[in-house]
């Protein structure tokens, strides 16, 4: 699982050219984004992450847990991408 997480985190750092901070914490990938992006672009970001992972990792042996939070720690959204 850790190997997949590292590959996905590295890919997201490359593909999401915005100024987002992407780290691995325990069993989840954490993405920190500005509050304004969280409030206005969260849905688009979720779709984009899903598309990126499906395109580069269509066959996954493990589930991925992704946490998106704003940089002010006011908002958070956790979602899971199931193994395929």
MARZAVEX-668434 format. One record per residue: residue number from 1; residue in one letter; x, y negated, z of N, C-alpha, C, O in turn. Coordinates in Angstrom, 3 decimals. Layout:
residues N
<r k="NUM" r="A" n_px="X" n_py="Y" n_pz="Z" ca_px="X" ca_py="Y" ca_pz="Z" c_px="X" c_py="Y" c_pz="Z" o_px="X" o_py="Y" o_pz="Z"/>
...
end
This chain:
residues 84
<r k="1" r="X" n_px="0.830" n_py="1.200" n_pz="0.000" ca_px="0.000" ca_py="0.000" ca_pz="0.000" c_px="0.870" c_py="-1.257" c_pz="0.000" o_px="0.588" o_py="-2.208" o_pz="-0.730"/>
<r k="2" r="X" n_px="1.924" n_py="-1.263" n_pz="0.816" ca_px="2.789" ca_py="-2.443" ca_pz="0.892" c_px="3.407" c_py="-2.779" c_pz="-0.461" o_px="3.551" o_py="-3.951" o_pz="-0.812"/>
<r k="3" r="X" n_px="3.774" n_py="-1.739" n_pz="-1.223" ca_px="4.385" ca_py="-1.961" ca_pz="-2.527" c_px="3.405" c_py="-2.672" c_pz="-3.465" o_px="3.783" o_py="-3.616" o_pz="-4.158"/>
<r k="4" r="X" n_px="2.158" n_py="-2.223" n_pz="-3.485" ca_px="1.132" ca_py="-2.863" ca_pz="-4.307" c_px="0.907" c_py="-4.302" c_pz="-3.844" o_px="0.794" o_py="-5.208" o_pz="-4.670"/>
<r k="5" r="X" n_px="0.842" n_py="-4.514" n_pz="-2.546" ca_px="0.647" ca_py="-5.873" ca_pz="-2.023" c_px="1.766" c_py="-6.798" c_pz="-2.476" o_px="1.506" o_py="-7.922" o_pz="-2.906"/>
<r k="6" r="X" n_px="3.014" n_py="-6.333" n_pz="-2.384" ca_px="4.152" ca_py="-7.166" ca_pz="-2.795" c_px="4.080" c_py="-7.504" c_pz="-4.281" o_px="4.335" o_py="-8.641" o_pz="-4.679"/>
<r k="7" r="X" n_px="3.729" n_py="-6.503" n_pz="-5.103" ca_px="3.625" ca_py="-6.745" ca_pz="-6.542" c_px="2.508" c_py="-7.734" c_pz="-6.859" o_px="2.688" o_py="-8.633" o_pz="-7.679"/>
<r k="8" r="X" n_px="1.359" n_py="-7.571" n_pz="-6.214" ca_px="0.230" ca_py="-8.467" ca_pz="-6.451" c_px="0.559" c_py="-9.878" c_pz="-5.974" o_px="0.269" o_py="-10.847" o_pz="-6.676"/>
<r k="9" r="X" n_px="1.159" n_py="-10.008" n_pz="-4.790" ca_px="1.522" ca_py="-11.335" ca_pz="-4.270" c_px="2.505" c_py="-12.023" c_pz="-5.207" o_px="2.369" o_py="-13.215" o_pz="-5.480"/>
<r k="10" r="X" n_px="3.478" n_py="-11.293" n_pz="-5.693" ca_px="4.455" ca_py="-11.861" ca_pz="-6.629" c_px="3.779" c_py="-12.297" c_pz="-7.928" o_px="4.066" o_py="-13.371" o_pz="-8.455"/>
<r k="11" r="X" n_px="2.890" n_py="-11.465" n_pz="-8.432" ca_px="2.155" ca_py="-11.797" ca_pz="-9.655" c_px="1.295" c_py="-13.039" c_pz="-9.456" o_px="1.277" o_py="-13.919" o_pz="-10.316"/>
<r k="12" r="X" n_px="0.591" n_py="-13.123" n_pz="-8.345" ca_px="-0.265" ca_py="-14.281" ca_pz="-8.089" c_px="0.562" c_py="-15.556" c_pz="-7.971" o_px="0.116" o_py="-16.619" o_pz="-8.404"/>
<r k="13" r="X" n_px="1.754" n_py="-15.471" n_pz="-7.394" ca_px="2.632" ca_py="-16.650" ca_pz="-7.316" c_px="2.988" c_py="-17.137" c_pz="-8.718" o_px="3.086" o_py="-18.340" o_pz="-8.960"/>
<r k="14" r="X" n_px="3.178" n_py="-16.201" n_pz="-9.628" ca_px="3.525" ca_py="-16.554" ca_pz="-11.007" c_px="2.308" c_py="-17.065" c_pz="-11.781" o_px="2.396" o_py="-18.070" o_pz="-12.486"/>
<r k="15" r="X" n_px="1.196" n_py="-16.386" n_pz="-11.651" ca_px="0.005" ca_py="-16.700" ca_pz="-12.449" c_px="-0.756" c_py="-17.926" c_pz="-11.951" o_px="-1.301" o_py="-18.682" o_pz="-12.756"/>
<r k="16" r="X" n_px="-0.798" n_py="-18.129" n_pz="-10.658" ca_px="-1.504" ca_py="-19.290" ca_pz="-10.103" c_px="-0.504" c_py="-20.428" c_pz="-9.965" o_px="0.125" o_py="-20.592" o_pz="-8.919"/>
<r k="17" r="X" n_px="-0.367" n_py="-21.186" n_pz="-10.994" ca_px="0.671" ca_py="-22.204" ca_pz="-11.042" c_px="0.382" c_py="-23.417" c_pz="-10.158" o_px="1.220" o_py="-24.307" o_pz="-10.019"/>
<r k="18" r="X" n_px="-0.807" n_py="-23.444" n_pz="-9.564" ca_px="-1.138" ca_py="-24.518" ca_pz="-8.649" c_px="-0.223" c_py="-24.427" c_pz="-7.422" o_px="0.533" o_py="-23.466" o_pz="-7.277"/>
<r k="19" r="X" n_px="-0.293" n_py="-25.387" n_pz="-6.578" ca_px="0.565" ca_py="-25.421" ca_pz="-5.401" c_px="-0.065" c_py="-24.659" c_pz="-4.247" o_px="-0.363" o_py="-25.236" o_pz="-3.201"/>
<r k="20" r="X" n_px="-0.265" n_py="-23.377" n_pz="-4.439" ca_px="-0.838" ca_py="-22.529" ca_pz="-3.404" c_px="0.282" c_py="-21.753" c_pz="-2.728" o_px="1.260" o_py="-21.378" o_pz="-3.374"/>
<r k="21" r="X" n_px="0.141" n_py="-21.515" n_pz="-1.443" ca_px="1.096" ca_py="-20.708" ca_pz="-0.701" c_px="0.535" c_py="-19.299" c_pz="-0.596" o_px="-0.583" o_py="-19.104" o_pz="-0.121"/>
<r k="22" r="X" n_px="1.305" n_py="-18.330" n_pz="-1.034" ca_px="0.862" ca_py="-16.936" ca_pz="-1.041" c_px="1.829" c_py="-16.121" c_pz="-0.191" o_px="3.031" o_py="-16.094" o_pz="-0.455"/>
<r k="23" r="X" n_px="1.292" n_py="-15.456" n_pz="0.833" ca_px="2.104" ca_py="-14.642" ca_pz="1.727" c_px="1.392" c_py="-13.323" c_pz="2.007" o_px="0.205" o_py="-13.166" o_pz="1.723"/>
<r k="24" r="X" n_px="2.135" n_py="-12.390" n_pz="2.563" ca_px="1.557" ca_py="-11.127" ca_pz="3.014" c_px="1.592" c_py="-11.137" c_pz="4.531" o_px="2.644" o_py="-11.347" o_pz="5.135"/>
<r k="25" r="X" n_px="0.432" n_py="-10.907" n_pz="5.148" ca_px="0.318" ca_py="-10.857" ca_pz="6.604" c_px="-0.374" c_py="-9.547" c_pz="6.970" o_px="-1.568" o_py="-9.371" o_pz="6.731"/>
<r k="26" r="X" n_px="0.394" n_py="-8.638" n_pz="7.551" ca_px="-0.179" ca_py="-7.346" ca_pz="7.912" c_px="-0.632" c_py="-6.596" c_pz="6.683" o_px="0.173" o_py="-6.272" o_pz="5.810"/>
<r k="27" r="X" n_px="-1.929" n_py="-6.319" n_pz="6.612" ca_px="-2.463" ca_py="-5.559" ca_pz="5.477" c_px="-3.143" c_py="-6.440" c_pz="4.433" o_px="-3.775" o_py="-5.925" o_pz="3.511"/>
<r k="28" r="X" n_px="-3.023" n_py="-7.750" n_pz="4.565" ca_px="-3.721" ca_py="-8.616" ca_pz="3.627" c_px="-2.783" c_py="-9.605" c_pz="2.954" o_px="-1.722" o_py="-9.949" o_pz="3.477"/>
<r k="29" r="X" n_px="-3.207" n_py="-10.051" n_pz="1.780" ca_px="-2.527" ca_py="-11.125" ca_pz="1.064" c_px="-3.243" c_py="-12.404" c_pz="1.447" o_px="-4.466" o_py="-12.488" o_pz="1.340"/>
<r k="30" r="X" n_px="-2.495" n_py="-13.397" n_pz="1.890" ca_px="-3.089" ca_py="-14.661" ca_pz="2.328" c_px="-2.706" c_py="-15.767" c_pz="1.351" o_px="-1.536" o_py="-15.952" o_pz="1.014"/>
<r k="31" r="X" n_px="-3.733" n_py="-16.500" n_pz="0.905" ca_px="-3.525" ca_py="-17.612" ca_pz="-0.021" c_px="-4.027" c_py="-18.880" c_pz="0.657" o_px="-5.198" o_py="-18.978" o_pz="1.022"/>
<r k="32" r="X" n_px="-3.136" n_py="-19.846" n_pz="0.820" ca_px="-3.511" ca_py="-21.133" ca_pz="1.415" c_px="-3.668" c_py="-22.147" c_pz="0.296" o_px="-2.775" o_py="-22.320" o_pz="-0.534"/>
<r k="33" r="X" n_px="-4.829" n_py="-22.825" n_pz="0.286" ca_px="-5.123" ca_py="-23.799" ca_pz="-0.754" c_px="-5.596" c_py="-25.104" c_pz="-0.105" o_px="-6.069" o_py="-25.087" o_pz="1.031"/>
<r k="34" r="X" n_px="-5.475" n_py="-26.223" n_pz="-0.804" ca_px="-5.965" ca_py="-27.484" ca_pz="-0.251" c_px="-7.476" c_py="-27.422" c_pz="0.026" o_px="-8.213" o_py="-26.722" o_pz="-0.669"/>
<r k="35" r="X" n_px="-7.915" n_py="-28.146" n_pz="1.025" ca_px="-9.333" ca_py="-28.154" ca_pz="1.407" c_px="-10.234" c_py="-28.534" c_pz="0.249" o_px="-11.301" o_py="-27.944" o_pz="0.079"/>
<r k="36" r="X" n_px="-9.825" n_py="-29.512" n_pz="-0.555" ca_px="-10.670" ca_py="-29.931" ca_pz="-1.680" c_px="-10.828" c_py="-28.805" c_pz="-2.699" o_px="-11.904" o_py="-28.647" o_pz="-3.274"/>
<r k="37" r="X" n_px="-9.778" n_py="-28.021" n_pz="-2.931" ca_px="-9.886" ca_py="-26.879" ca_pz="-3.838" c_px="-10.799" c_py="-25.816" c_pz="-3.240" o_px="-11.575" o_py="-25.188" o_pz="-3.959"/>
<r k="38" r="X" n_px="-10.711" n_py="-25.614" n_pz="-1.937" ca_px="-11.560" ca_py="-24.618" ca_pz="-1.286" c_px="-13.028" c_py="-24.995" c_pz="-1.456" o_px="-13.869" o_py="-24.144" o_pz="-1.744"/>
<r k="39" r="X" n_px="-13.323" n_py="-26.261" n_pz="-1.277" ca_px="-14.711" ca_py="-26.728" ca_pz="-1.352" c_px="-15.253" c_py="-26.751" c_pz="-2.770" o_px="-16.454" o_py="-26.568" o_pz="-2.970"/>
<r k="40" r="X" n_px="-14.387" n_py="-26.973" n_pz="-3.770" ca_px="-14.879" ca_py="-27.174" ca_pz="-5.134" c_px="-14.509" c_py="-26.075" c_pz="-6.117" o_px="-15.189" o_py="-25.915" o_pz="-7.130"/>
<r k="41" r="X" n_px="-13.451" n_py="-25.310" n_pz="-5.850" ca_px="-12.965" ca_py="-24.359" ca_pz="-6.846" c_px="-12.882" c_py="-22.919" c_pz="-6.343" o_px="-12.316" o_py="-22.069" o_pz="-7.031"/>
<r k="42" r="X" n_px="-13.420" n_py="-22.624" n_pz="-5.181" ca_px="-13.273" ca_py="-21.290" ca_pz="-4.603" c_px="-13.824" c_py="-20.206" c_pz="-5.520" o_px="-13.164" o_py="-19.190" o_pz="-5.734"/>
<r k="43" r="X" n_px="-15.004" n_py="-20.401" n_pz="-6.055" ca_px="-15.619" ca_py="-19.397" ca_pz="-6.925" c_px="-14.757" c_py="-19.103" c_pz="-8.145" o_px="-14.568" o_py="-17.943" o_pz="-8.511"/>
<r k="44" r="X" n_px="-14.239" n_py="-20.146" n_pz="-8.771" ca_px="-13.378" ca_py="-19.967" ca_pz="-9.942" c_px="-12.082" c_py="-19.264" c_pz="-9.567" o_px="-11.585" o_py="-18.429" o_pz="-10.323"/>
<r k="45" r="X" n_px="-11.537" n_py="-19.596" n_pz="-8.410" ca_px="-10.308" ca_py="-18.961" ca_pz="-7.949" c_px="-10.523" c_py="-17.474" c_pz="-7.682" o_px="-9.680" o_py="-16.652" o_pz="-8.040"/>
<r k="46" r="X" n_px="-11.640" n_py="-17.127" n_pz="-7.059" ca_px="-11.953" ca_py="-15.715" ca_pz="-6.810" c_px="-12.042" c_py="-14.934" c_pz="-8.123" o_px="-11.500" o_py="-13.834" o_pz="-8.235"/>
<r k="47" r="X" n_px="-12.720" n_py="-15.503" n_pz="-9.105" ca_px="-12.837" ca_py="-14.856" ca_pz="-10.415" c_px="-11.472" c_py="-14.679" c_pz="-11.066" o_px="-11.164" o_py="-13.622" o_pz="-11.616"/>
<r k="48" r="X" n_px="-10.672" n_py="-15.715" n_pz="-10.998" ca_px="-9.350" ca_py="-15.676" ca_pz="-11.621" c_px="-8.464" c_py="-14.616" c_pz="-10.972" o_px="-7.768" o_py="-13.879" o_pz="-11.670"/>
<r k="49" r="X" n_px="-8.485" n_py="-14.534" n_pz="-9.648" ca_px="-7.703" ca_py="-13.522" ca_pz="-8.944" c_px="-8.148" c_py="-12.132" c_pz="-9.361" o_px="-7.316" o_py="-11.272" o_pz="-9.648"/>
<r k="50" r="X" n_px="-9.449" n_py="-11.907" n_pz="-9.396" ca_px="-9.995" ca_py="-10.604" ca_pz="-9.803" c_px="-9.544" c_py="-10.254" c_pz="-11.219" o_px="-9.124" o_py="-9.125" o_pz="-11.471"/>
<r k="51" r="X" n_px="-9.627" n_py="-11.208" n_pz="-12.141" ca_px="-9.231" ca_py="-10.960" ca_pz="-13.526" c_px="-7.741" c_py="-10.650" c_pz="-13.638" o_px="-7.350" o_py="-9.751" o_pz="-14.383"/>
<r k="52" r="X" n_px="-6.918" n_py="-11.380" n_pz="-12.911" ca_px="-5.475" ca_py="-11.151" ca_pz="-12.944" c_px="-5.149" c_py="-9.751" c_pz="-12.448" o_px="-4.375" o_py="-9.032" o_pz="-13.079"/>
<r k="53" r="X" n_px="-5.730" n_py="-9.366" n_pz="-11.333" ca_px="-5.444" ca_py="-8.050" ca_pz="-10.757" c_px="-5.950" c_py="-6.938" c_pz="-11.665" o_px="-5.263" o_py="-5.935" o_pz="-11.859"/>
<r k="54" r="X" n_px="-7.140" n_py="-7.104" n_pz="-12.220" ca_px="-7.678" ca_py="-6.088" ca_pz="-13.141" c_px="-6.822" c_py="-5.960" c_pz="-14.392" o_px="-6.644" o_py="-4.855" o_pz="-14.906"/>
<r k="55" r="X" n_px="-6.285" n_py="-7.080" n_pz="-14.895" ca_px="-5.480" ca_py="-7.045" ca_pz="-16.106" c_px="-4.124" c_py="-6.373" c_pz="-15.882" o_px="-3.674" o_py="-5.588" o_pz="-16.717"/>
<r k="56" r="X" n_px="-3.481" n_py="-6.675" n_pz="-14.770" ca_px="-2.132" ca_py="-6.170" ca_pz="-14.525" c_px="-2.093" c_py="-4.864" c_pz="-13.722" o_px="-1.129" o_py="-4.106" o_pz="-13.823"/>
<r k="57" r="X" n_px="-3.114" n_py="-4.604" n_pz="-12.940" ca_px="-3.173" ca_py="-3.403" ca_pz="-12.113" c_px="-4.537" c_py="-2.720" c_pz="-12.271" o_px="-5.307" o_py="-2.650" o_pz="-11.312"/>
<r k="58" r="X" n_px="-4.840" n_py="-2.216" n_pz="-13.473" ca_px="-6.157" ca_py="-1.604" ca_pz="-13.677" c_px="-6.353" c_py="-0.310" c_pz="-12.876" o_px="-7.481" o_py="0.033" o_pz="-12.521"/>
<r k="59" r="X" n_px="-5.274" n_py="0.399" n_pz="-12.594" ca_px="-5.340" ca_py="1.625" ca_pz="-11.792" c_px="-4.644" c_py="1.373" c_pz="-10.463" o_px="-3.420" o_py="1.265" o_pz="-10.397"/>
<r k="60" r="X" n_px="-5.439" n_py="1.281" n_pz="-9.412" ca_px="-4.893" ca_py="0.999" ca_pz="-8.077" c_px="-5.194" c_py="2.164" c_pz="-7.155" o_px="-6.313" o_py="2.676" o_pz="-7.137"/>
<r k="61" r="X" n_px="-4.200" n_py="2.582" n_pz="-6.393" ca_px="-4.361" ca_py="3.673" ca_pz="-5.438" c_px="-4.878" c_py="3.178" c_pz="-4.094" o_px="-5.357" o_py="3.968" o_pz="-3.281"/>
<r k="62" r="X" n_px="-4.781" n_py="1.872" n_pz="-3.860" ca_px="-5.187" ca_py="1.295" ca_pz="-2.581" c_px="-6.124" c_py="0.115" c_pz="-2.798" o_px="-6.133" o_py="-0.502" o_pz="-3.863"/>
<r k="63" r="X" n_px="-6.912" n_py="-0.188" n_pz="-1.768" ca_px="-7.722" ca_py="-1.402" ca_pz="-1.766" c_px="-6.808" c_py="-2.585" c_pz="-1.463" o_px="-5.762" o_py="-2.430" o_pz="-0.834"/>
<r k="64" r="X" n_px="-7.212" n_py="-3.760" n_pz="-1.915" ca_px="-6.482" ca_py="-4.985" ca_pz="-1.603" c_px="-7.391" c_py="-5.900" c_pz="-0.789" o_px="-8.550" o_py="-6.111" o_pz="-1.145"/>
<r k="65" r="X" n_px="-6.871" n_py="-6.427" n_pz="0.278" ca_px="-7.598" ca_py="-7.368" ca_pz="1.118" c_px="-6.952" c_py="-8.733" c_pz="0.937" o_px="-5.757" o_py="-8.903" o_pz="1.175"/>
<r k="66" r="X" n_px="-7.752" n_py="-9.700" n_pz="0.514" ca_px="-7.233" ca_py="-11.034" ca_pz="0.220" c_px="-7.976" c_py="-12.063" c_pz="1.052" o_px="-9.207" o_py="-12.100" o_pz="1.076"/>
<r k="67" r="X" n_px="-7.204" n_py="-12.894" n_pz="1.730" ca_px="-7.748" ca_py="-13.978" ca_pz="2.548" c_px="-7.362" c_py="-15.293" c_pz="1.889" o_px="-6.188" o_py="-15.556" o_pz="1.632"/>
<r k="68" r="X" n_px="-8.371" n_py="-16.111" n_pz="1.620" ca_px="-8.131" ca_py="-17.459" ca_pz="1.104" c_px="-8.558" c_py="-18.423" c_pz="2.188" o_px="-9.691" o_py="-18.374" o_pz="2.668"/>
<r k="69" r="X" n_px="-7.640" n_py="-19.305" n_pz="2.575" ca_px="-7.975" ca_py="-20.299" ca_pz="3.589" c_px="-7.460" c_py="-21.658" c_pz="3.150" o_px="-6.523" o_py="-21.769" o_pz="2.360"/>
<r k="70" r="X" n_px="-8.105" n_py="-22.691" n_pz="3.689" ca_px="-7.639" ca_py="-24.034" ca_pz="3.360" c_px="-6.445" c_py="-24.367" c_pz="4.248" o_px="-6.258" o_py="-23.769" o_pz="5.308"/>
<r k="71" r="X" n_px="-5.654" n_py="-25.315" n_pz="3.807" ca_px="-4.432" ca_py="-25.659" ca_pz="4.533" c_px="-4.711" c_py="-26.267" c_pz="5.898" o_px="-3.824" o_py="-26.285" o_pz="6.751"/>
<r k="72" r="X" n_px="-5.902" n_py="-26.757" n_pz="6.123" ca_px="-6.253" ca_py="-27.317" ca_pz="7.424" c_px="-6.848" c_py="-26.291" c_pz="8.380" o_px="-7.248" o_py="-26.637" o_pz="9.492"/>
<r k="73" r="X" n_px="-6.908" n_py="-25.026" n_pz="7.955" ca_px="-7.475" ca_py="-23.934" ca_pz="8.759" c_px="-8.920" c_py="-24.195" c_pz="9.187" o_px="-9.339" o_py="-23.782" o_pz="10.269"/>
<r k="74" r="X" n_px="-9.660" n_py="-24.870" n_pz="8.344" ca_px="-11.068" ca_py="-25.137" ca_pz="8.630" c_px="-11.969" c_py="-24.086" c_pz="7.980" o_px="-12.974" o_py="-23.676" o_pz="8.562"/>
<r k="75" r="X" n_px="-11.606" n_py="-23.659" n_pz="6.782" ca_px="-12.400" ca_py="-22.695" ca_pz="6.030" c_px="-11.577" c_py="-21.443" c_pz="5.748" o_px="-10.352" o_py="-21.503" o_pz="5.642"/>
<r k="76" r="X" n_px="-12.264" n_py="-20.312" n_pz="5.628" ca_px="-11.594" ca_py="-19.070" ca_pz="5.236" c_px="-12.597" c_py="-18.164" c_pz="4.527" o_px="-13.785" o_py="-18.157" o_pz="4.850"/>
<r k="77" r="X" n_px="-12.107" n_py="-17.412" n_pz="3.571" ca_px="-12.920" ca_py="-16.451" ca_pz="2.849" c_px="-12.073" c_py="-15.201" c_pz="2.636" o_px="-10.983" o_py="-15.275" o_pz="2.068"/>
<r k="78" r="X" n_px="-12.566" n_py="-14.066" n_pz="3.084" ca_px="-11.865" ca_py="-12.803" ca_pz="2.909" c_px="-12.658" c_py="-11.941" c_pz="1.941" o_px="-13.881" o_py="-11.842" o_pz="2.047"/>
<r k="79" r="X" n_px="-11.965" n_py="-11.321" n_pz="1.001" ca_px="-12.647" ca_py="-10.393" ca_pz="0.108" c_px="-11.729" c_py="-9.217" c_pz="-0.204" o_px="-10.509" o_py="-9.287" o_pz="-0.049"/>
<r k="80" r="X" n_px="-12.355" n_py="-8.149" n_pz="-0.644" ca_px="-11.634" ca_py="-6.916" ca_pz="-0.917" c_px="-11.787" c_py="-6.552" c_pz="-2.387" o_px="-12.861" o_py="-6.677" o_pz="-2.974"/>
<r k="81" r="X" n_px="-10.694" n_py="-6.103" n_pz="-2.952" ca_px="-10.719" ca_py="-5.562" ca_pz="-4.301" c_px="-10.470" c_py="-4.064" c_pz="-4.127" o_px="-9.412" o_py="-3.644" o_pz="-3.658"/>
<r k="82" r="X" n_px="-11.452" n_py="-3.282" n_pz="-4.511" ca_px="-11.417" ca_py="-1.847" ca_pz="-4.263" c_px="-10.442" c_py="-1.144" c_pz="-5.195" o_px="-10.182" o_py="-1.585" o_pz="-6.314"/>
<r k="83" r="X" n_px="-9.918" n_py="-0.041" n_pz="-4.694" ca_px="-9.042" ca_py="0.790" ca_pz="-5.550" c_px="-9.854" c_py="1.300" c_pz="-6.724" o_px="-11.082" o_py="1.373" o_pz="-6.669"/>
<r k="84" r="X" n_px="-9.149" n_py="1.650" n_pz="-7.781" ca_px="-9.856" ca_py="2.095" ca_pz="-8.990" c_px="-9.502" c_py="3.526" c_pz="-9.330" o_px="-10.003" o_py="4.068" o_pz="-10.315"/>
end
